């Protein structure tokens, strides 16, 4: 916690819609201005999560496990493609990130996105394959 409401860093990345902020209040106001841009993707991802949760509770855990496996495999493919073809696309999420994550995005991730995203994509692929092809009704034993 920061008693003087200042951020733990000064972002050096300047975005026309976001700008440089120095207090939490400025960050909240800037985030509120940029949220409409990301709202549709956020809404549909939350809706999909609730549908999968409801489907698992309704008695189809195997179907949901395979669906999550397929989503993880798809995420691995998209992240691999994006990190190789347009690695700067991940920088856009810094606009709505909380300040510590924003600092990470505009420093380490900005410096080498493919180096950081490709291992994540490999992990997503492994998890997706295990979920999709596992015959166990529950992987938590």
N, C-alpha and C positions, 0 to 999 in steps of 0.2 A: 504494500500500500504506500501511496505517495501522499503525504500530508498536504503538500502544497499543490496538489492536483496537476503536477507536471508529468510529462511522459518520461519514461526511463531512457529515452534516446531522442534524437532529432532526426526524422527521416530525411534522407538526402534526395529521395526520388520525388519529383514534383509532377503531379498529375493535374491536368487542367480542371477536372471535376473534383479532385480531392485536395490538391495543394499540400503544403507543409503545415502540419499542426504541431502545437507545442503543449496543449493541455488536453485532458480527457474530454472536456466539454466541446472543444473544437473538433476532436475526433468523432464524437457522437453526432455532431451536426453534419460533418462531412460525410459520415457513413449514411446518415438518413437521406442525404441528397443522392447517393449512388445506389441505394438499395433497390429502387425500381428496376434497374438494369439487370439485377441478379434474381429478382423475386420469382419469375416464372420457373427458372431451373430449380430453385430451392423448393417451391411449392410442389412441383411434380416429383421430385426426389423424395420429399416427405410423404406424399400420397402413396407412392410405390412402396415405401417402407411400411406404412400402415396396412396396406393391402396384403403384403407378404406376412406381416405379423398376424393379421386376422386369419389368413389362410392356414398358417401353422397352428393357431389355436383351434381352428375349426376341425382339425384332424388330418391335415395333409402335410406333416413335417417333411416327408421325403421329397415332395414336390417343391416345397419352399427351399430345402437344402440345395436341390438341383438349380433352382432359379437363382439363389445367391451365388452358387458356383458359376453359373453362366454370366451373371453380372460382374463377378470378379475377373473372369477371363476377358470379358468385353472391356472392363476398365484397364486391364493390363495391356490389351492391344491399343486402346485409345491413348493411354499414357506413353507407350513406346513410340507410337506414330507421332504424337504431339511433341515429345521431347526431342525427337530427331529432326522433324520437319519444321516446327515452329516453337523452339524452346521458350520464347518470351511470352507465350500465352499464359503461363503460370503467374507471371508478374501482375496480370490484371486482377487477380484475387487479393492482392495486397490492399486494394482500395477498401474492401469490406472486412479485412482481418482485424483482430484485436491487436493492440500495439505491439506486444512481444512477438507475435507471429508476423506482423507487418515488418518488424525489424529483421527477422529471419528472411522473409521473402525479398526484401530490398537490399540485403547484404549477401548472404551465402547462396541463396537460390538464384539471385540475379547474376552472380558471378559464374555459376556453372550449373544450370538447370538440368541438363542431361545426366551429369554425373550423379546428381541426387535423385532424380526421378526414375532412372532406369533400374536401380536396385529395388525401389518400391514396386515397379511394374513386375519385376521378376517374382517378388513376394506375392503380389496379387495373383499372378499366374499359377504359382504353386498352390496357394490356398484355394483358388477357383477349381483347379483340377482335382484336388483332394475332395472338395465338397461335391463336385459334380459326379465323380466316378466312385465315390464311396458307397458300399452296399450296406453299411451299418445304419440302423435306424436313428441312432444318436451317436455323435462323435464325442460326447461328454460322458465318459465313464469313469 
